[in-house]
Amino acid sequence: MAYNRVAVTDKAKDLIDRLRKKHGELIFHQSGGCCDGSAPMCFAKGDMLLGSRDIKIGEIHGCPYYMAEDQFEYTKNTHTTIDITEGRGSSFSLEIPLGFRFMAISRLFTGEEAQDLLPIEYPE
């Protein structure tokens, strides 16, 4: 059984559903750059151009989840769960005007998980 690198809480799924109703298909990206640092950001599909150094590490609630390759090097040994919290982040993520922000909660993979992870994908 292959293990996912990223998961999502039920509260975050509810917010994703709200955003999907308003904006259509969504993607997530976690860069490690400016603004909210390595916070996950949600965009309408097509509103963020993925680069050759972005990789897809999984999907959450039907949304592809991308990460900058250099950020992935720091987090490749961790499982990430996406949750939400009240409050405004300083990013361009779609949930910000609703008074929420997505956050990434990470833990190290267990030995069993590390042996059988789903592969990463590069965008086409």
Secondary structure as the mmCIF struct_conf table of DSSP 4:
data_model
#
loop_
_struct_conf.conf_type_id
_struct_conf.id
_struct_conf.beg_label_comp_id
_struct_conf.beg_label_asym_id
_struct_conf.beg_label_seq_id
_struct_conf.end_label_comp_id
_struct_conf.end_label_asym_id
_struct_conf.end_label_seq_id
HELX_LH_PP_P HELX_LH_PP_P1 ALA A 2 ALA A 2
STRN STRN1 TYR A 3 TYR A 3
HELX_LH_PP_P HELX_LH_PP_P2 ASN A 4 ASN A 4
BEND BEND1 ARG A 5 ARG A 5
STRN STRN2 VAL A 6 VAL A 8
HELX_RH_AL_P HELX_RH_AL_P1 ASP A 10 HIS A 23
BEND BEND2 GLU A 25 GLU A 25
STRN STRN3 LEU A 26 GLN A 30
BEND BEND3 GLY A 32 CYS A 34
TURN_TY1_P TURN_TY1_P1 CYS A 35 SER A 38
STRN STRN4 PRO A 40 ALA A 44
TURN_TY1_P TURN_TY1_P2 LYS A 45 GLY A 46
BEND BEND4 ASP A 47 MET A 48
HELX_LH_PP_P HELX_LH_PP_P3 LEU A 49 GLY A 51
TURN_TY1_P TURN_TY1_P3 SER A 52 ARG A 53
STRN STRN5 ASP A 54 ILE A 60
TURN_TY1_P TURN_TY1_P4 HIS A 61 GLY A 62
STRN STRN6 CYS A 63 ALA A 68
HELX_RH_AL_P HELX_RH_AL_P2 GLU A 69 THR A 75
TURN_TY1_P TURN_TY1_P5 LYS A 76 ASN A 77
STRN STRN7 THR A 78 GLU A 86
BEND BEND5 GLY A 87 GLY A 87
BEND BEND6 SER A 90 SER A 91
TURN_TY1_P TURN_TY1_P6 LEU A 94 GLU A 95
HELX_RH_3T_P HELX_RH_3T_P1 ILE A 96 LEU A 98
TURN_TY1_P TURN_TY1_P7 GLY A 99 GLY A 99
STRN STRN8 PHE A 100 LEU A 108
HELX_LH_PP_P HELX_LH_PP_P4 PHE A 109 THR A 110
HELX_RH_AL_P HELX_RH_AL_P3 GLY A 111 GLN A 115
BEND BEND7 ASP A 116 ASP A 116
STRN STRN9 LEU A 117 LEU A 117
HELX_LH_PP_P HELX_LH_PP_P5 LEU A 118 ILE A 120
STRN STRN10 GLU A 121 GLU A 121
#
